[in-house]
Amino acid sequence: MSMPANDEEVDERLHSLETAQAVQVATQTGAQATQAATQAGQAATTAAAHAGTWSTMSAGGAGLVAGIFLGLAIAKS
């Protein structure tokens, strides 16, 4: 790499480096935000899946108990 010929060239190179560094920081920040959002979405999905499973099991259990009592009532009549 050659030495810069004048102050204007030094300023131009410095500006290019500053711009590249700002882009790198913005990219890293964006990647971290994306990762955090992905993890939050995954946690919410997992929680919803668990809630759906338990509500389905509860409804099935309630239906089973109601069916047993209904069957007993029909059998007695």
Residue frames as qw, qx, qy, qz and C-alpha x, y, z in Angstrom:
[[0.000, 0.891, 0.455, 0.000, 0.00, 0.00, 0.00],
 [0.442, 0.410, -0.011, 0.798, 1.45, 3.35, -1.02],
 [0.218, -0.405, -0.416, 0.785, 1.67, 6.38, 1.20],
 [0.225, 0.847, 0.479, -0.045, -0.99, 9.03, 0.63],
 [0.496, 0.399, 0.145, 0.758, 0.18, 11.93, -1.51],
 [0.027, -0.389, 0.089, -0.916, -1.65, 14.71, 0.33],
 [0.199, 0.035, 0.650, -0.732, -3.99, 15.57, 3.18],
 [0.648, 0.158, -0.094, -0.739, -7.05, 15.30, 0.96],
 [0.670, 0.155, -0.704, -0.176, -6.23, 11.68, 0.15],
 [0.181, 0.059, -0.826, 0.531, -5.66, 10.96, 3.86],
 [0.411, 0.092, 0.355, -0.834, -9.03, 12.50, 4.70],
 [0.713, 0.175, -0.373, -0.568, -10.70, 10.44, 1.97],
 [0.545, 0.116, -0.825, 0.092, -9.16, 7.20, 3.25],
 [0.020, -0.008, 0.709, -0.705, -10.08, 8.06, 6.82],
 [0.570, 0.116, 0.092, -0.808, -13.66, 8.76, 5.79],
 [0.708, 0.154, -0.601, -0.338, -13.81, 5.42, 3.96],
 [0.363, 0.069, -0.853, 0.368, -12.57, 3.60, 7.07],
 [0.243, 0.049, 0.510, -0.824, -15.06, 5.39, 9.29],
 [0.676, 0.139, -0.196, -0.696, -17.89, 4.51, 6.91],
 [0.638, 0.132, -0.753, -0.090, -16.83, 0.86, 6.77],
 [0.158, 0.027, -0.798, 0.580, -16.65, 0.70, 10.56],
 [0.438, 0.087, 0.281, -0.849, -20.12, 2.26, 10.91],
 [0.727, 0.140, -0.440, -0.508, -21.54, -0.26, 8.44],
 [0.489, 0.109, -0.844, 0.190, -19.93, -3.12, 10.37],
 [0.081, 0.025, 0.663, -0.744, -21.38, -1.89, 13.68],
 [0.591, 0.135, 0.027, -0.795, -24.84, -1.46, 12.15],
 [0.686, 0.152, -0.648, -0.294, -24.68, -4.94, 10.63],
 [0.325, 0.050, -0.855, 0.402, -23.66, -6.51, 13.92],
 [0.275, 0.075, 0.471, -0.835, -26.39, -4.64, 15.80],
 [0.676, 0.153, -0.239, -0.680, -28.97, -5.74, 13.26],
 [0.599, 0.121, -0.790, -0.050, -27.83, -9.35, 13.53],
 [0.107, -0.005, -0.786, 0.609, -28.10, -9.25, 17.31],
 [0.464, 0.125, 0.234, -0.845, -31.58, -7.74, 17.13],
 [0.702, 0.157, -0.499, -0.483, -32.65, -10.40, 14.64],
 [0.446, 0.079, -0.865, 0.215, -31.29, -13.16, 16.88],
 [0.122, 0.056, 0.633, -0.762, -33.10, -11.74, 19.92],
 [0.607, 0.161, -0.026, -0.778, -36.37, -11.51, 17.99],
 [0.650, 0.156, -0.699, -0.253, -35.96, -15.06, 16.72],
 [0.267, 0.023, -0.860, 0.435, -35.37, -16.38, 20.22],
 [0.322, 0.115, 0.429, -0.836, -38.37, -14.48, 21.57],
 [0.676, 0.182, -0.300, -0.648, -40.55, -15.84, 18.78],
 [0.548, 0.119, -0.828, -0.005, -39.33, -19.35, 19.43],
 [0.034, -0.033, -0.769, 0.638, -40.11, -19.03, 23.14],
 [0.498, 0.165, 0.178, -0.832, -43.60, -17.70, 22.37],
 [0.673, 0.182, -0.559, -0.449, -44.22, -20.53, 19.92],
 [0.385, 0.065, -0.885, 0.253, -43.12, -23.12, 22.46],
 [0.175, 0.097, 0.600, -0.775, -45.34, -21.59, 25.14],
 [0.614, 0.192, -0.090, -0.760, -48.32, -21.55, 22.78],
 [0.610, 0.152, -0.746, -0.219, -47.73, -25.17, 21.82],
 [0.188, -0.018, -0.859, 0.476, -47.63, -26.22, 25.47],
 [0.357, 0.165, 0.370, -0.841, -50.79, -24.24, 26.24],
 [0.654, 0.200, -0.372, -0.628, -52.55, -25.79, 23.25],
 [0.484, 0.097, -0.869, 0.027, -51.52, -29.29, 24.28],
 [0.038, -0.101, -0.776, 0.621, -52.71, -28.85, 27.85],
 [0.475, 0.193, 0.160, -0.844, -56.00, -27.23, 26.84],
 [0.648, 0.164, -0.590, -0.454, -56.67, -30.08, 24.41],
 [0.379, 0.012, -0.892, 0.248, -55.90, -32.65, 27.10],
 [0.165, 0.125, 0.573, -0.793, -58.15, -30.83, 29.59],
 [0.596, 0.195, -0.121, -0.770, -61.03, -30.66, 27.14],
 [0.606, 0.134, -0.752, -0.222, -60.57, -34.33, 26.29],
 [0.197, -0.023, -0.852, 0.485, -60.52, -35.27, 29.98],
 [0.355, 0.168, 0.364, -0.845, -63.65, -33.24, 30.66],
 [0.653, 0.195, -0.389, -0.620, -65.38, -34.87, 27.69],
 [0.462, 0.089, -0.881, 0.054, -64.38, -38.31, 28.94],
 [0.023, 0.117, 0.743, -0.659, -65.78, -37.66, 32.41],
 [0.504, 0.229, 0.096, -0.827, -69.01, -36.20, 30.97],
 [0.614, 0.195, -0.633, -0.430, -69.31, -39.19, 28.65],
 [0.265, 0.009, -0.921, 0.285, -68.90, -41.62, 31.55],
 [0.217, 0.223, 0.586, -0.748, -71.64, -39.94, 33.56],
 [0.569, 0.282, -0.197, -0.747, -73.88, -39.68, 30.49],
 [0.517, 0.150, -0.816, -0.208, -73.32, -43.36, 29.77],
 [0.097, -0.093, -0.867, 0.479, -74.16, -44.29, 33.36],
 [0.381, 0.263, 0.308, -0.831, -77.30, -42.16, 33.25],
 [0.618, 0.252, -0.446, -0.597, -78.44, -43.79, 30.00],
 [0.401, 0.105, -0.910, 0.029, -77.65, -47.27, 31.31],
 [0.074, 0.134, 0.757, -0.635, -79.76, -46.74, 34.44],
 [0.481, 0.277, 0.139, -0.820, -82.81, -45.62, 32.51]]
